[in-house]
Amino acid sequence: MLKPKEREELRRLIVEQIANMEESIRSLQEIMIPVSPDAAIGRISRMDSLVNQGTAELALNDAQKRIGRLRDKLTKIDDPDFGKCAGCGEWIPIDRLRAAPDKGVCMACMKK
């Protein structure tokens, strides 16, 4: 069971991670701006730009999913069962919660 001090620490951590993810999302969205075909950057540079946009799109999708999970966890942080593994029902160690507050499963269940 989480102690009140640990719960508050996790709340601050989640809020901080959400802020960081929002900044990352803004940066990734800037990369996603299409390159105009009439821009005189050359064929190779245009191809590099398209590859970078594809990579940024994948990262953006992952970031949006993660920020959604973080926001969900933030709404549930005051729940008495917050910190229990969704897989086995055991309490997740605080170090695991600090490392991945958006996951909701212990390492044993994650490996399954």
Biopython code that builds the backbone (N, CA, C, O; Angstrom):
import numpy as np
from Bio.PDB.StructureBuilder import StructureBuilder

atoms = [
    (1, "MET", "N", (0.846, -1.185, 0.000)),
    (1, "MET", "CA", (0.000, 0.000, 0.000)),
    (1, "MET", "C", (0.888, 1.244, 0.000)),
    (1, "MET", "O", (1.921, 1.292, 0.669)),
    (2, "LEU", "N", (0.465, 2.236, -0.758)),
    (2, "LEU", "CA", (1.258, 3.456, -0.850)),
    (2, "LEU", "C", (1.055, 4.341, 0.372)),
    (2, "LEU", "O", (-0.056, 4.503, 0.877)),
    (3, "LYS", "N", (2.147, 4.896, 0.820)),
    (3, "LYS", "CA", (2.088, 5.875, 1.907)),
    (3, "LYS", "C", (1.682, 7.218, 1.300)),
    (3, "LYS", "O", (1.924, 7.456, 0.117)),
    (4, "PRO", "N", (1.069, 8.097, 2.094)),
    (4, "PRO", "CA", (0.665, 9.411, 1.564)),
    (4, "PRO", "C", (1.833, 10.184, 0.930)),
    (4, "PRO", "O", (1.658, 10.847, -0.092)),
    (5, "LYS", "N", (3.005, 10.096, 1.533)),
    (5, "LYS", "CA", (4.175, 10.786, 0.999)),
    (5, "LYS", "C", (4.551, 10.226, -0.383)),
    (5, "LYS", "O", (4.893, 10.987, -1.289)),
    (6, "GLU", "N", (4.488, 8.899, -0.541)),
    (6, "GLU", "CA", (4.797, 8.269, -1.823)),
    (6, "GLU", "C", (3.750, 8.652, -2.877)),
    (6, "GLU", "O", (4.083, 8.902, -4.036)),
    (7, "ARG", "N", (2.498, 8.692, -2.461)),
    (7, "ARG", "CA", (1.413, 9.063, -3.370)),
    (7, "ARG", "C", (1.630, 10.491, -3.906)),
    (7, "ARG", "O", (1.455, 10.743, -5.098)),
    (8, "GLU", "N", (2.007, 11.408, -3.026)),
    (8, "GLU", "CA", (2.254, 12.789, -3.441)),
    (8, "GLU", "C", (3.488, 12.886, -4.342)),
    (8, "GLU", "O", (3.514, 13.653, -5.305)),
    (9, "GLU", "N", (4.502, 12.096, -4.010)),
    (9, "GLU", "CA", (5.695, 12.063, -4.858)),
    (9, "GLU", "C", (5.325, 11.599, -6.265)),
    (9, "GLU", "O", (5.775, 12.181, -7.252)),
    (10, "LEU", "N", (4.506, 10.549, -6.355)),
    (10, "LEU", "CA", (4.085, 10.042, -7.657)),
    (10, "LEU", "C", (3.210, 11.057, -8.389)),
    (10, "LEU", "O", (3.302, 11.189, -9.610)),
    (11, "ARG", "N", (2.365, 11.771, -7.653)),
    (11, "ARG", "CA", (1.530, 12.802, -8.266)),
    (11, "ARG", "C", (2.416, 13.871, -8.926)),
    (11, "ARG", "O", (2.187, 14.257, -10.073)),
    (12, "ARG", "N", (3.421, 14.338, -8.189)),
    (12, "ARG", "CA", (4.333, 15.343, -8.738)),
    (12, "ARG", "C", (5.089, 14.795, -9.953)),
    (12, "ARG", "O", (5.260, 15.488, -10.955)),
    (13, "LEU", "N", (5.531, 13.558, -9.848)),
    (13, "LEU", "CA", (6.264, 12.922, -10.940)),
    (13, "LEU", "C", (5.396, 12.819, -12.193)),
    (13, "LEU", "O", (5.858, 13.113, -13.295)),
    (14, "ILE", "N", (4.157, 12.408, -12.027)),
    (14, "ILE", "CA", (3.250, 12.267, -13.160)),
    (14, "ILE", "C", (2.966, 13.626, -13.792)),
    (14, "ILE", "O", (2.982, 13.754, -15.017)),
    (15, "VAL", "N", (2.708, 14.639, -12.972)),
    (15, "VAL", "CA", (2.462, 15.989, -13.491)),
    (15, "VAL", "C", (3.684, 16.482, -14.272)),
    (15, "VAL", "O", (3.542, 17.078, -15.340)),
    (16, "GLU", "N", (4.865, 16.235, -13.743)),
    (16, "GLU", "CA", (6.100, 16.635, -14.422)),
    (16, "GLU", "C", (6.257, 15.900, -15.745)),
    (16, "GLU", "O", (6.627, 16.501, -16.753)),
    (17, "GLN", "N", (5.978, 14.606, -15.744)),
    (17, "GLN", "CA", (6.106, 13.832, -16.975)),
    (17, "GLN", "C", (5.086, 14.278, -18.015)),
    (17, "GLN", "O", (5.393, 14.303, -19.207)),
    (18, "ILE", "N", (3.886, 14.628, -17.584)),
    (18, "ILE", "CA", (2.879, 15.137, -18.517)),
    (18, "ILE", "C", (3.379, 16.431, -19.164)),
    (18, "ILE", "O", (3.263, 16.609, -20.377)),
    (19, "ALA", "N", (3.929, 17.323, -18.356)),
    (19, "ALA", "CA", (4.450, 18.589, -18.898)),
    (19, "ALA", "C", (5.567, 18.322, -19.905)),
    (19, "ALA", "O", (5.614, 18.956, -20.959)),
    (20, "ASN", "N", (6.459, 17.396, -19.591)),
    (20, "ASN", "CA", (7.551, 17.051, -20.505)),
    (20, "ASN", "C", (7.017, 16.437, -21.797)),
    (20, "ASN", "O", (7.508, 16.737, -22.885)),
    (21, "MET", "N", (6.010, 15.577, -21.667)),
    (21, "MET", "CA", (5.426, 14.944, -22.846)),
    (21, "MET", "C", (4.716, 15.977, -23.718)),
    (21, "MET", "O", (4.774, 15.892, -24.945)),
    (22, "GLU", "N", (4.053, 16.942, -23.104)),
    (22, "GLU", "CA", (3.394, 17.997, -23.882)),
    (22, "GLU", "C", (4.413, 18.784, -24.692)),
    (22, "GLU", "O", (4.155, 19.131, -25.844)),
    (23, "GLU", "N", (5.562, 19.067, -24.102)),
    (23, "GLU", "CA", (6.628, 19.772, -24.813)),
    (23, "GLU", "C", (7.158, 18.910, -25.962)),
    (23, "GLU", "O", (7.390, 19.410, -27.063)),
    (24, "SER", "N", (7.347, 17.629, -25.703)),
    (24, "SER", "CA", (7.811, 16.715, -26.755)),
    (24, "SER", "C", (6.813, 16.655, -27.901)),
    (24, "SER", "O", (7.197, 16.648, -29.070)),
    (25, "ILE", "N", (5.542, 16.613, -27.561)),
    (25, "ILE", "CA", (4.495, 16.551, -28.590)),
    (25, "ILE", "C", (4.523, 17.809, -29.450)),
    (25, "ILE", "O", (4.392, 17.731, -30.671)),
    (26, "ARG", "N", (4.691, 18.972, -28.815)),
    (26, "ARG", "CA", (4.779, 20.213, -29.598)),
    (26, "ARG", "C", (5.973, 20.171, -30.560)),
    (26, "ARG", "O", (5.857, 20.575, -31.717)),
    (27, "SER", "N", (7.108, 19.684, -30.077)),
    (27, "SER", "CA", (8.299, 19.594, -30.935)),
    (27, "SER", "C", (8.081, 18.623, -32.087)),
    (27, "SER", "O", (8.467, 18.900, -33.223)),
    (28, "LEU", "N", (7.468, 17.495, -31.792)),
    (28, "LEU", "CA", (7.219, 16.500, -32.834)),
    (28, "LEU", "C", (6.218, 17.024, -33.862)),
    (28, "LEU", "O", (6.345, 16.741, -35.054)),
    (29, "GLN", "N", (5.230, 17.782, -33.405)),
    (29, "GLN", "CA", (4.257, 18.342, -34.345)),
    (29, "GLN", "C", (4.924, 19.332, -35.297)),
    (29, "GLN", "O", (4.521, 19.445, -36.455)),
    (30, "GLU", "N", (5.928, 20.043, -34.822)),
    (30, "GLU", "CA", (6.663, 20.962, -35.691)),
    (30, "GLU", "C", (7.418, 20.195, -36.777)),
    (30, "GLU", "O", (7.495, 20.643, -37.921)),
    (31, "ILE", "N", (7.963, 19.062, -36.421)),
    (31, "ILE", "CA", (8.687, 18.236, -37.392)),
    (31, "ILE", "C", (7.722, 17.682, -38.441)),
    (31, "ILE", "O", (8.107, 17.443, -39.585)),
    (32, "MET", "N", (6.471, 17.481, -38.043)),
    (32, "MET", "CA", (5.473, 16.888, -38.928)),
    (32, "MET", "C", (4.975, 17.842, -40.014)),
    (32, "MET", "O", (4.246, 17.417, -40.910)),
    (33, "ILE", "N", (5.350, 19.112, -39.955)),
    (33, "ILE", "CA", (4.912, 20.068, -40.966)),
    (33, "ILE", "C", (5.443, 19.601, -42.321)),
    (33, "ILE", "O", (6.647, 19.398, -42.477)),
    (34, "PRO", "N", (4.559, 19.431, -43.294)),
    (34, "PRO", "CA", (4.989, 18.908, -44.600)),
    (34, "PRO", "C", (5.994, 19.823, -45.290)),
    (34, "PRO", "O", (5.953, 21.046, -45.162)),
    (35, "VAL", "N", (6.892, 19.185, -46.022)),
    (35, "VAL", "CA", (7.867, 19.918, -46.829)),
    (35, "VAL", "C", (7.205, 20.209, -48.170)),
    (35, "VAL", "O", (6.719, 19.302, -48.846)),
    (36, "SER", "N", (7.193, 21.446, -48.533)),
    (36, "SER", "CA", (6.584, 21.861, -49.798)),
    (36, "SER", "C", (7.354, 21.254, -50.960)),
    (36, "SER", "O", (8.583, 21.305, -50.970)),
    (37, "PRO", "N", (6.654, 20.671, -51.953)),
    (37, "PRO", "CA", (7.356, 20.072, -53.085)),
    (37, "PRO", "C", (8.128, 21.087, -53.923)),
    (37, "PRO", "O", (9.059, 20.723, -54.642)),
    (38, "ASP", "N", (7.745, 22.352, -53.831)),
    (38, "ASP", "CA", (8.442, 23.355, -54.617)),
    (38, "ASP", "C", (9.646, 23.950, -53.890)),
    (38, "ASP", "O", (10.340, 24.812, -54.429)),
    (39, "ALA", "N", (9.893, 23.480, -52.647)),
    (39, "ALA", "CA", (11.054, 23.970, -51.904)),
    (39, "ALA", "C", (12.323, 23.440, -52.574)),
    (39, "ALA", "O", (12.427, 22.250, -52.873)),
    (40, "ALA", "N", (13.256, 24.309, -52.799)),
    (40, "ALA", "CA", (14.489, 23.937, -53.500)),
    (40, "ALA", "C", (15.497, 23.350, -52.514)),
    (40, "ALA", "O", (16.527, 23.956, -52.221)),
    (41, "ILE", "N", (15.180, 22.161, -52.011)),
    (41, "ILE", "CA", (16.095, 21.546, -51.042)),
    (41, "ILE", "C", (16.797, 20.327, -51.616)),
    (41, "ILE", "O", (17.690, 19.765, -50.982)),
    (42, "GLY", "N", (16.402, 19.923, -52.796)),
    (42, "GLY", "CA", (17.048, 18.770, -53.423)),
    (42, "GLY", "C", (16.320, 17.479, -53.101)),
    (42, "GLY", "O", (15.637, 17.357, -52.084)),
    (43, "ARG", "N", (16.487, 16.527, -53.995)),
    (43, "ARG", "CA", (15.769, 15.257, -53.885)),
    (43, "ARG", "C", (16.183, 14.479, -52.636)),
    (43, "ARG", "O", (15.323, 13.958, -51.927)),
    (44, "ILE", "N", (17.482, 14.392, -52.356)),
    (44, "ILE", "CA", (17.977, 13.635, -51.205)),
    (44, "ILE", "C", (17.514, 14.289, -49.904)),
    (44, "ILE", "O", (17.078, 13.604, -48.979)),
    (45, "SER", "N", (17.610, 15.599, -49.842)),
    (45, "SER", "CA", (17.179, 16.309, -48.633)),
    (45, "SER", "C", (15.685, 16.132, -48.409)),
    (45, "SER", "O", (15.236, 15.999, -47.270)),
    (46, "ARG", "N", (14.911, 16.129, -49.493)),
    (46, "ARG", "CA", (13.466, 15.915, -49.377)),
    (46, "ARG", "C", (13.186, 14.508, -48.856)),
    (46, "ARG", "O", (12.303, 14.322, -48.017)),
    (47, "MET", "N", (13.922, 13.525, -49.341)),
    (47, "MET", "CA", (13.751, 12.138, -48.880)),
    (47, "MET", "C", (14.106, 12.030, -47.398)),
    (47, "MET", "O", (13.402, 11.368, -46.636)),
    (48, "ASP", "N", (15.196, 12.678, -46.991)),
    (48, "ASP", "CA", (15.567, 12.692, -45.570)),
    (48, "ASP", "C", (14.445, 13.304, -44.741)),
    (48, "ASP", "O", (14.112, 12.813, -43.663)),
    (49, "SER", "N", (13.878, 14.367, -45.256)),
    (49, "SER", "CA", (12.804, 15.045, -44.547)),
    (49, "SER", "C", (11.591, 14.128, -44.395)),
    (49, "SER", "O", (10.964, 14.095, -43.336)),
    (50, "LEU", "N", (11.266, 13.393, -45.437)),
    (50, "LEU", "CA", (10.130, 12.464, -45.378)),
    (50, "LEU", "C", (10.383, 11.333, -44.382)),
    (50, "LEU", "O", (9.482, 10.934, -43.643)),
    (51, "VAL", "N", (11.611, 10.822, -44.368)),
    (51, "VAL", "CA", (11.969, 9.777, -43.399)),
    (51, "VAL", "C", (11.862, 10.320, -41.982)),
    (51, "VAL", "O", (11.323, 9.658, -41.094)),
    (52, "ASN", "N", (12.382, 11.537, -41.773)),
    (52, "ASN", "CA", (12.299, 12.159, -40.449)),
    (52, "ASN", "C", (10.849, 12.375, -40.028)),
    (52, "ASN", "O", (10.509, 12.203, -38.857)),
    (53, "GLN", "N", (10.001, 12.748, -40.969)),
    (53, "GLN", "CA", (8.588, 12.941, -40.656)),
    (53, "GLN", "C", (7.934, 11.615, -40.262)),
    (53, "GLN", "O", (7.116, 11.573, -39.343)),
    (54, "GLY", "N", (8.293, 10.542, -40.951)),
    (54, "GLY", "CA", (7.746, 9.227, -40.611)),
    (54, "GLY", "C", (8.163, 8.795, -39.221)),
    (54, "GLY", "O", (7.356, 8.270, -38.454)),
    (55, "THR", "N", (9.423, 9.017, -38.900)),
    (55, "THR", "CA", (9.923, 8.687, -37.567)),
    (55, "THR", "C", (9.239, 9.548, -36.514)),
    (55, "THR", "O", (8.868, 9.059, -35.447)),
    (56, "ALA", "N", (9.077, 10.820, -36.817)),
    (56, "ALA", "CA", (8.419, 11.732, -35.881)),
    (56, "ALA", "C", (6.962, 11.339, -35.684)),
    (56, "ALA", "O", (6.430, 11.467, -34.582)),
    (57, "GLU", "N", (6.316, 10.865, -36.737)),
    (57, "GLU", "CA", (4.916, 10.447, -36.621)),
    (57, "GLU", "C", (4.769, 9.276, -35.661)),
    (57, "GLU", "O", (3.852, 9.253, -34.841)),
    (58, "LEU", "N", (5.671, 8.303, -35.762)),
    (58, "LEU", "CA", (5.644, 7.165, -34.834)),
    (58, "LEU", "C", (5.885, 7.625, -33.401)),
    (58, "LEU", "O", (5.190, 7.197, -32.479)),
    (59, "ALA", "N", (6.871, 8.494, -33.220)),
    (59, "ALA", "CA", (7.169, 9.015, -31.883)),
    (59, "ALA", "C", (5.999, 9.827, -31.349)),
    (59, "ALA", "O", (5.691, 9.757, -30.159)),
    (60, "LEU", "N", (5.345, 10.595, -32.209)),
    (60, "LEU", "CA", (4.193, 11.392, -31.796)),
    (60, "LEU", "C", (3.049, 10.497, -31.338)),
    (60, "LEU", "O", (2.417, 10.768, -30.317)),
    (61, "ASN", "N", (2.780, 9.429, -32.089)),
    (61, "ASN", "CA", (1.729, 8.487, -31.691)),
    (61, "ASN", "C", (2.029, 7.866, -30.338)),
    (61, "ASN", "O", (1.147, 7.768, -29.485)),
    (62, "ASP", "N", (3.280, 7.445, -30.139)),
    (62, "ASP", "CA", (3.679, 6.863, -28.852)),
    (62, "ASP", "C", (3.534, 7.881, -27.727)),
    (62, "ASP", "O", (3.048, 7.546, -26.646)),
    (63, "ALA", "N", (3.950, 9.117, -27.971)),
    (63, "ALA", "CA", (3.868, 10.167, -26.949)),
    (63, "ALA", "C", (2.417, 10.467, -26.591)),
    (63, "ALA", "O", (2.094, 10.669, -25.420)),
    (64, "GLN", "N", (1.547, 10.498, -27.590)),
    (64, "GLN", "CA", (0.137, 10.764, -27.320)),
    (64, "GLN", "C", (-0.497, 9.637, -26.512)),
    (64, "GLN", "O", (-1.317, 9.894, -25.630)),
    (65, "LYS", "N", (-0.131, 8.406, -26.802)),
    (65, "LYS", "CA", (-0.644, 7.276, -26.026)),
    (65, "LYS", "C", (-0.138, 7.346, -24.586)),
    (65, "LYS", "O", (-0.896, 7.123, -23.642)),
    (66, "ARG", "N", (1.143, 7.656, -24.428)),
    (66, "ARG", "CA", (1.731, 7.707, -23.086)),
    (66, "ARG", "C", (1.126, 8.835, -22.258)),
    (66, "ARG", "O", (0.834, 8.646, -21.077)),
    (67, "ILE", "N", (0.936, 9.996, -22.859)),
    (67, "ILE", "CA", (0.368, 11.108, -22.109)),
    (67, "ILE", "C", (-1.071, 10.787, -21.704)),
    (67, "ILE", "O", (-1.528, 11.209, -20.642)),
    (68, "GLY", "N", (-1.774, 10.048, -22.541)),
    (68, "GLY", "CA", (-3.124, 9.610, -22.184)),
    (68, "GLY", "C", (-3.108, 8.680, -20.977)),
    (68, "GLY", "O", (-3.943, 8.798, -20.079)),
    (69, "ARG", "N", (-2.148, 7.752, -20.964)),
    (69, "ARG", "CA", (-2.035, 6.846, -19.816)),
    (69, "ARG", "C", (-1.653, 7.603, -18.551)),
    (69, "ARG", "O", (-2.176, 7.322, -17.473)),
    (70, "LEU", "N", (-0.738, 8.566, -18.682)),
    (70, "LEU", "CA", (-0.327, 9.359, -17.518)),
    (70, "LEU", "C", (-1.500, 10.154, -16.957)),
    (70, "LEU", "O", (-1.692, 10.212, -15.742)),
    (71, "ARG", "N", (-2.280, 10.766, -17.841)),
    (71, "ARG", "CA", (-3.447, 11.537, -17.383)),
    (71, "ARG", "C", (-4.460, 10.634, -16.697)),
    (71, "ARG", "O", (-5.076, 11.015, -15.701)),
    (72, "ASP", "N", (-4.627, 9.433, -17.240)),
    (72, "ASP", "CA", (-5.535, 8.471, -16.620)),
    (72, "ASP", "C", (-5.054, 8.094, -15.222)),
    (72, "ASP", "O", (-5.847, 8.043, -14.282)),
    (73, "LYS", "N", (-3.763, 7.830, -15.087)),
    (73, "LYS", "CA", (-3.206, 7.474, -13.772)),
    (73, "LYS", "C", (-3.353, 8.629, -12.787)),
    (73, "LYS", "O", (-3.607, 8.411, -11.602)),
    (74, "LEU", "N", (-3.195, 9.850, -13.274)),
    (74, "LEU", "CA", (-3.324, 11.009, -12.403)),
    (74, "LEU", "C", (-4.743, 11.118, -11.833)),
    (74, "LEU", "O", (-4.920, 11.525, -10.685)),
    (75, "THR", "N", (-5.743, 10.758, -12.626)),
    (75, "THR", "CA", (-7.125, 10.815, -12.129)),
    (75, "THR", "C", (-7.400, 9.716, -11.102)),
    (75, "THR", "O", (-8.334, 9.831, -10.308)),
    (76, "LYS", "N", (-6.597, 8.658, -11.114)),
    (76, "LYS", "CA", (-6.826, 7.521, -10.218)),
    (76, "LYS", "C", (-5.872, 7.468, -9.039)),
    (76, "LYS", "O", (-5.924, 6.528, -8.246)),
    (77, "ILE", "N", (-5.004, 8.456, -8.912)),
    (77, "ILE", "CA", (-3.944, 8.382, -7.902)),
    (77, "ILE", "C", (-4.475, 8.369, -6.470)),
    (77, "ILE", "O", (-3.802, 7.857, -5.576)),
    (78, "ASP", "N", (-5.652, 8.913, -6.236)),
    (78, "ASP", "CA", (-6.216, 8.915, -4.891)),
    (78, "ASP", "C", (-7.021, 7.662, -4.580)),
    (78, "ASP", "O", (-7.509, 7.495, -3.462)),
    (79, "ASP", "N", (-7.158, 6.791, -5.553)),
    (79, "ASP", "CA", (-7.850, 5.520, -5.350)),
    (79, "ASP", "C", (-7.031, 4.673, -4.375)),
    (79, "ASP", "O", (-5.814, 4.571, -4.528)),
    (80, "PRO", "N", (-7.672, 4.068, -3.384)),
    (80, "PRO", "CA", (-6.921, 3.249, -2.412)),
    (80, "PRO", "C", (-6.146, 2.094, -3.051)),
    (80, "PRO", "O", (-5.145, 1.637, -2.498)),
    (81, "ASP", "N", (-6.608, 1.621, -4.216)),
    (81, "ASP", "CA", (-5.929, 0.516, -4.890)),
    (81, "ASP", "C", (-4.889, 0.977, -5.904)),
    (81, "ASP", "O", (-4.308, 0.156, -6.614)),
    (82, "PHE", "N", (-4.650, 2.293, -5.976)),
    (82, "PHE", "CA", (-3.620, 2.783, -6.899)),
    (82, "PHE", "C", (-2.283, 2.192, -6.477)),
    (82, "PHE", "O", (-1.892, 2.285, -5.313)),
    (83, "GLY", "N", (-1.595, 1.591, -7.421)),
    (83, "GLY", "CA", (-0.321, 0.948, -7.130)),
    (83, "GLY", "C", (-0.413, -0.567, -7.116)),
    (83, "GLY", "O", (0.596, -1.257, -6.965)),
    (84, "LYS", "N", (-1.633, -1.086, -7.274)),
    (84, "LYS", "CA", (-1.789, -2.536, -7.391)),
    (84, "LYS", "C", (-1.640, -2.925, -8.846)),
    (84, "LYS", "O", (-2.100, -2.222, -9.746)),
    (85, "CYS", "N", (-0.994, -4.049, -9.059)),
    (85, "CYS", "CA", (-0.778, -4.562, -10.412)),
    (85, "CYS", "C", (-2.114, -4.960, -11.041)),
    (85, "CYS", "O", (-2.919, -5.656, -10.423)),
    (86, "ALA", "N", (-2.336, -4.512, -12.269)),
    (86, "ALA", "CA", (-3.555, -4.856, -12.993)),
    (86, "ALA", "C", (-3.557, -6.330, -13.408)),
    (86, "ALA", "O", (-4.608, -6.884, -13.731)),
    (87, "GLY", "N", (-2.392, -6.957, -13.397)),
    (87, "GLY", "CA", (-2.299, -8.358, -13.790)),
    (87, "GLY", "C", (-2.517, -9.327, -12.653)),
    (87, "GLY", "O", (-3.379, -10.202, -12.733)),
    (88, "CYS", "N", (-1.731, -9.174, -11.581)),
    (88, "CYS", "CA", (-1.761, -10.151, -10.488)),
    (88, "CYS", "C", (-2.425, -9.619, -9.220)),
    (88, "CYS", "O", (-2.750, -10.398, -8.324)),
    (89, "GLY", "N", (-2.627, -8.317, -9.133)),
    (89, "GLY", "CA", (-3.270, -7.738, -7.959)),
    (89, "GLY", "C", (-2.340, -7.457, -6.793)),
    (89, "GLY", "O", (-2.781, -6.959, -5.758)),
    (90, "GLU", "N", (-1.053, -7.772, -6.946)),
    (90, "GLU", "CA", (-0.081, -7.490, -5.892)),
    (90, "GLU", "C", (0.335, -6.022, -5.971)),
    (90, "GLU", "O", (0.181, -5.372, -7.005)),
    (91, "TRP", "N", (0.864, -5.515, -4.860)),
    (91, "TRP", "CA", (1.335, -4.137, -4.851)),
    (91, "TRP", "C", (2.609, -4.018, -5.676)),
    (91, "TRP", "O", (3.532, -4.823, -5.544)),
    (92, "ILE", "N", (2.639, -3.007, -6.521)),
    (92, "ILE", "CA", (3.815, -2.735, -7.351)),
    (92, "ILE", "C", (4.825, -1.992, -6.483)),
    (92, "ILE", "O", (4.456, -1.030, -5.810)),
    (93, "PRO", "N", (6.091, -2.412, -6.482)),
    (93, "PRO", "CA", (7.107, -1.698, -5.701)),
    (93, "PRO", "C", (7.192, -0.221, -6.116)),
    (93, "PRO", "O", (7.045, 0.113, -7.292)),
    (94, "ILE", "N", (7.427, 0.639, -5.150)),
    (94, "ILE", "CA", (7.468, 2.078, -5.396)),
    (94, "ILE", "C", (8.516, 2.446, -6.448)),
    (94, "ILE", "O", (8.303, 3.374, -7.227)),
    (95, "ASP", "N", (9.636, 1.737, -6.481)),
    (95, "ASP", "CA", (10.657, 2.036, -7.492)),
    (95, "ASP", "C", (10.134, 1.776, -8.904)),
    (95, "ASP", "O", (10.466, 2.513, -9.832)),
    (96, "ARG", "N", (9.336, 0.753, -9.069)),
    (96, "ARG", "CA", (8.722, 0.454, -10.367)),
    (96, "ARG", "C", (7.726, 1.553, -10.730)),
    (96, "ARG", "O", (7.680, 1.992, -11.880)),
    (97, "LEU", "N", (6.931, 2.000, -9.759)),
    (97, "LEU", "CA", (5.968, 3.075, -10.011)),
    (97, "LEU", "C", (6.682, 4.376, -10.382)),
    (97, "LEU", "O", (6.215, 5.128, -11.238)),
    (98, "ARG", "N", (7.799, 4.627, -9.738)),
    (98, "ARG", "CA", (8.575, 5.828, -10.081)),
    (98, "ARG", "C", (9.118, 5.737, -11.507)),
    (98, "ARG", "O", (9.112, 6.721, -12.247)),
    (99, "ALA", "N", (9.583, 4.562, -11.878)),
    (99, "ALA", "CA", (10.195, 4.380, -13.193)),
    (99, "ALA", "C", (9.167, 4.405, -14.322)),
    (99, "ALA", "O", (9.446, 4.909, -15.409)),
    (100, "ALA", "N", (7.991, 3.867, -14.065)),
    (100, "ALA", "CA", (6.968, 3.786, -15.117)),
    (100, "ALA", "C", (5.580, 3.944, -14.503)),
    (100, "ALA", "O", (4.835, 2.970, -14.400)),
    (101, "PRO", "N", (5.229, 5.163, -14.094)),
    (101, "PRO", "CA", (3.937, 5.354, -13.432)),
    (101, "PRO", "C", (2.739, 5.116, -14.349)),
    (101, "PRO", "O", (1.620, 4.946, -13.865)),
    (102, "ASP", "N", (2.954, 5.101, -15.640)),
    (102, "ASP", "CA", (1.848, 4.925, -16.581)),
    (102, "ASP", "C", (1.553, 3.469, -16.914)),
    (102, "ASP", "O", (0.566, 3.184, -17.594)),
    (103, "LYS", "N", (2.369, 2.562, -16.461)),
    (103, "LYS", "CA", (2.204, 1.159, -16.866)),
    (103, "LYS", "C", (1.128, 0.419, -16.083)),
    (103, "LYS", "O", (0.248, -0.182, -16.699)),
    (104, "GLY", "N", (1.158, 0.436, -14.781)),
    (104, "GLY", "CA", (0.123, -0.222, -13.984)),
    (104, "GLY", "C", (0.285, -1.714, -13.793)),
    (104, "GLY", "O", (-0.625, -2.382, -13.303)),
    (105, "VAL", "N", (1.439, -2.245, -14.176)),
    (105, "VAL", "CA", (1.701, -3.669, -13.944)),
    (105, "VAL", "C", (3.092, -3.846, -13.363)),
    (105, "VAL", "O", (3.994, -3.043, -13.602)),
    (106, "CYS", "N", (3.245, -4.919, -12.591)),
    (106, "CYS", "CA", (4.558, -5.222, -12.006)),
    (106, "CYS", "C", (5.458, -5.823, -13.094)),
    (106, "CYS", "O", (4.994, -6.165, -14.182)),
    (107, "MET", "N", (6.723, -5.942, -12.787)),
    (107, "MET", "CA", (7.675, -6.471, -13.761)),
    (107, "MET", "C", (7.363, -7.928, -14.136)),
    (107, "MET", "O", (7.506, -8.316, -15.296)),
    (108, "ALA", "N", (6.940, -8.724, -13.160)),
    (108, "ALA", "CA", (6.639, -10.127, -13.450)),
    (108, "ALA", "C", (5.501, -10.245, -14.466)),
    (108, "ALA", "O", (5.569, -11.056, -15.389)),
    (109, "CYS", "N", (4.457, -9.433, -14.292)),
    (109, "CYS", "CA", (3.333, -9.471, -15.232)),
    (109, "CYS", "C", (3.714, -8.856, -16.579)),
    (109, "CYS", "O", (3.222, -9.285, -17.623)),
    (110, "MET", "N", (4.571, -7.877, -16.553)),
    (110, "MET", "CA", (4.992, -7.251, -17.812)),
    (110, "MET", "C", (5.783, -8.249, -18.660)),
    (110, "MET", "O", (5.695, -8.224, -19.888)),
    (111, "LYS", "N", (6.550, -9.121, -18.017)),
    (111, "LYS", "CA", (7.358, -10.103, -18.746)),
    (111, "LYS", "C", (6.527, -11.234, -19.327)),
    (111, "LYS", "O", (6.977, -11.936, -20.233)),
    (112, "LYS", "N", (5.308, -11.416, -18.808)),
    (112, "LYS", "CA", (4.449, -12.521, -19.305)),
    (112, "LYS", "C", (3.934, -12.249, -20.682)),
    (112, "LYS", "O", (3.204, -13.069, -21.241)),
]
sb = StructureBuilder()
sb.init_structure("model")
sb.init_model(0)
sb.init_chain("A")
sb.init_seg("    ")
for serial, (resi, resn, name, xyz) in enumerate(atoms, 1):
    if name == "N":
        sb.init_residue(resn, " ", resi, " ")
    sb.init_atom(name, np.array(xyz, "f"), 0.0, 1.0, " ", f" {name:<3s}", serial, name[0])
structure = sb.get_structure()
